[in-house]
């Protein structure tokens, strides 16, 4: 009786389980460009002024100019079109891999996002800290 016959399936199973863990982090670790923003303007547009609309468009353009880079050592960098880093800090992914928490080095704000979808080709985050959840869509750079 060959003892490798019994050990090999266990080793393969363990390697498979370890490789499946943190699948979200494996997808996340790269540079992501914001390509779409949803729910930035209040749903009832009849009651917003032209100035509010202009500000919303400016904010949307600013958000779409952002790139977020996530690294293996749990640091993140937020940069603008010119690759100027505006914020950096640490990130955490919840155990169930459904929440992403960003804590800047200044620690003045902590942002938590629901990971709506993630793959090698897309990342969608939802921030529910406002009355209407802000949804950010990213594609890899």
Buried (B, 14 or more C-beta within 10 A) or exposed (E): EEEEEEEEEEEEEEEEEEEEEEEBBBBBBBBBBBEEBBBBBEEEEEEEEEEEEEBBEEEBEEBBEBBBBBBEEEEBBBBEEEEEEEBBBBBEBEEEBEBBEBBBEEEEEEBBBBBBEBEEEBBBBBBEEEEEBBBBBBEEE
